[in-house]
Amino acid sequence: MPEHRNHHISSAVVSTLPGRIDEVIEAIDAMPNAEVHAHEKGKIVVVIEGDGTRVLGNCLTQIAALEGVITANMVFEQIEKMEVPADEGPAETS
């Protein structure tokens, strides 16, 4: 029977101070588990992925602490079961 691990995907909406959106987008794009999906009028939609809720929460906390960020709120989370190839072995889950 194949091994499985969970892969977590979430979205968040980030509100920025006026004139700070570009630097916040640049900082988010530099994060390994986050990707800017869209932005408009001081709001940024971010997709965060990882192997557990801890990874997602830590990433969201880092985003919220960025200079120029007013709020960062998770909107959605989905958990996908991923089959682990035999040569990888089981992964840690959170």
PAZA-851347 format. One record per residue (C-alpha): residue number from 0; residue in three letters; chain; x, z, y. Coordinates in Angstrom, 3 decimals. Layout:
! PAZA-851347
+-----+--------+--------+----------+----------+----------+
| num | residu | chaine |        X |        Z |        Y |
+-----+--------+--------+----------+----------+----------+
| NUM |    ala |      A |        X |        Z |        Y |
...
+-----+--------+--------+----------+----------+----------+
***
This chain:
! PAZA-851347
+-----+--------+--------+----------+----------+----------+
| num | residu | chaine |        X |        Z |        Y |
+-----+--------+--------+----------+----------+----------+
|   0 |    met |      A |    0.000 |    0.000 |    0.000 |
|   1 |    pro |      A |    1.499 |   -0.968 |    3.390 |
|   2 |    glu |      A |    2.448 |    1.665 |    5.933 |
|   3 |    his |      A |    0.631 |    1.707 |    9.268 |
|   4 |    arg |      A |    1.398 |    3.082 |   12.713 |
|   5 |    asn |      A |   -0.713 |    3.366 |   15.809 |
|   6 |    his |      A |   -0.051 |    1.290 |   18.905 |
|   7 |    his |      A |   -1.692 |    2.613 |   22.081 |
|   8 |    ile |      A |   -2.718 |    0.341 |   24.944 |
|   9 |    ser |      A |   -4.170 |    1.649 |   28.189 |
|  10 |    ser |      A |   -4.953 |    0.474 |   31.668 |
|  11 |    ala |      A |   -4.606 |    2.387 |   34.897 |
|  12 |    val |      A |   -5.538 |    1.815 |   38.515 |
|  13 |    val |      A |   -2.911 |    2.798 |   41.071 |
|  14 |    ser |      A |   -3.746 |    3.238 |   44.774 |
|  15 |    thr |      A |   -0.895 |    2.853 |   47.259 |
|  16 |    leu |      A |   -0.262 |    3.731 |   50.864 |
|  17 |    pro |      A |   -0.658 |    0.820 |   53.305 |
|  18 |    gly |      A |    2.433 |   -1.394 |   53.322 |
|  19 |    arg |      A |    3.950 |    0.172 |   50.173 |
|  20 |    ile |      A |    2.358 |   -1.973 |   47.438 |
|  21 |    asp |      A |    5.357 |   -4.304 |   46.972 |
|  22 |    glu |      A |    7.850 |   -1.475 |   46.375 |
|  23 |    val |      A |    5.446 |    0.281 |   43.993 |
|  24 |    ile |      A |    4.936 |   -2.953 |   42.024 |
|  25 |    glu |      A |    8.710 |   -3.409 |   41.804 |
|  26 |    ala |      A |    9.165 |    0.149 |   40.494 |
|  27 |    ile |      A |    6.373 |   -0.242 |   37.905 |
|  28 |    asp |      A |    7.791 |   -3.576 |   36.729 |
|  29 |    ala |      A |   11.118 |   -1.815 |   36.074 |
|  30 |    met |      A |    9.451 |    0.652 |   33.665 |
|  31 |    pro |      A |    9.816 |   -0.228 |   29.964 |
|  32 |    asn |      A |    6.214 |    0.518 |   28.889 |
|  33 |    ala |      A |    4.300 |   -0.683 |   31.955 |
|  34 |    glu |      A |    3.271 |   -4.078 |   33.269 |
|  35 |    val |      A |    1.454 |   -4.973 |   36.478 |
|  36 |    his |      A |   -1.578 |   -7.032 |   35.544 |
|  37 |    ala |      A |   -3.131 |   -7.564 |   39.002 |
|  38 |    his |      A |   -3.034 |   -6.230 |   42.547 |
|  39 |    glu |      A |   -5.075 |   -6.527 |   45.718 |
|  40 |    lys |      A |   -5.582 |   -4.551 |   48.941 |
|  41 |    gly |      A |   -3.445 |   -1.564 |   47.985 |
|  42 |    lys |      A |   -4.748 |   -1.307 |   44.399 |
|  43 |    ile |      A |   -2.707 |   -2.163 |   41.308 |
|  44 |    val |      A |   -3.979 |   -2.633 |   37.745 |
|  45 |    val |      A |   -1.318 |   -1.581 |   35.250 |
|  46 |    val |      A |   -1.222 |   -2.023 |   31.474 |
|  47 |    ile |      A |    0.744 |    0.661 |   29.621 |
|  48 |    glu |      A |    1.697 |    0.382 |   25.931 |
|  49 |    gly |      A |    3.430 |    2.715 |   23.508 |
|  50 |    asp |      A |    3.401 |    4.360 |   20.115 |
|  51 |    gly |      A |    1.449 |    7.429 |   21.225 |
|  52 |    thr |      A |   -0.557 |    9.086 |   23.939 |
|  53 |    arg |      A |    2.539 |   11.034 |   24.999 |
|  54 |    val |      A |    4.302 |    7.778 |   25.949 |
|  55 |    leu |      A |    1.268 |    6.639 |   27.946 |
|  56 |    gly |      A |    0.873 |    9.982 |   29.682 |
|  57 |    asn |      A |    4.561 |   10.201 |   30.575 |
|  58 |    cys |      A |    4.514 |    6.688 |   32.011 |
|  59 |    leu |      A |    1.390 |    7.419 |   34.067 |
|  60 |    thr |      A |    3.004 |   10.624 |   35.367 |
|  61 |    gln |      A |    6.093 |    8.647 |   36.425 |
|  62 |    ile |      A |    3.904 |    6.111 |   38.217 |
|  63 |    ala |      A |    1.949 |    8.859 |   40.013 |
|  64 |    ala |      A |    5.232 |   10.370 |   41.243 |
|  65 |    leu |      A |    6.480 |    7.129 |   42.837 |
|  66 |    glu |      A |    6.960 |    7.063 |   46.604 |
|  67 |    gly |      A |    3.998 |    5.273 |   48.141 |
|  68 |    val |      A |    1.496 |    6.103 |   45.379 |
|  69 |    ile |      A |   -1.666 |    7.957 |   46.401 |
|  70 |    thr |      A |   -3.325 |    8.124 |   42.957 |
|  71 |    ala |      A |   -2.746 |    6.804 |   39.435 |
|  72 |    asn |      A |   -5.692 |    7.097 |   37.062 |
|  73 |    met |      A |   -6.021 |    5.978 |   33.459 |
|  74 |    val |      A |   -9.162 |    3.913 |   33.009 |
|  75 |    phe |      A |   -9.123 |    2.808 |   29.376 |
|  76 |    glu |      A |   -7.242 |    3.456 |   26.144 |
|  77 |    gln |      A |   -7.374 |    1.603 |   22.857 |
|  78 |    ile |      A |   -5.549 |    2.412 |   19.646 |
|  79 |    glu |      A |   -4.597 |   -0.399 |   17.285 |
|  80 |    lys |      A |   -3.381 |    0.146 |   13.727 |
|  81 |    met |      A |   -0.249 |   -1.937 |   13.185 |
|  82 |    glu |      A |    1.189 |   -2.729 |    9.785 |
|  83 |    val |      A |    4.821 |   -1.646 |    9.476 |
|  84 |    pro |      A |    7.098 |   -4.175 |    7.750 |
|  85 |    ala |      A |    8.659 |   -2.722 |    4.598 |
|  86 |    asp |      A |   12.191 |   -2.906 |    6.036 |
|  87 |    glu |      A |   11.239 |   -0.827 |    9.124 |
|  88 |    gly |      A |    9.822 |    2.222 |    7.410 |
|  89 |    pro |      A |    7.232 |    4.529 |    8.956 |
|  90 |    ala |      A |    7.375 |    5.121 |   12.688 |
|  91 |    glu |      A |    6.895 |    8.412 |   14.518 |
|  92 |    thr |      A |    3.419 |    8.913 |   15.949 |
|  93 |    ser |      A |    2.284 |   11.171 |   18.732 |
+-----+--------+--------+----------+----------+----------+
***
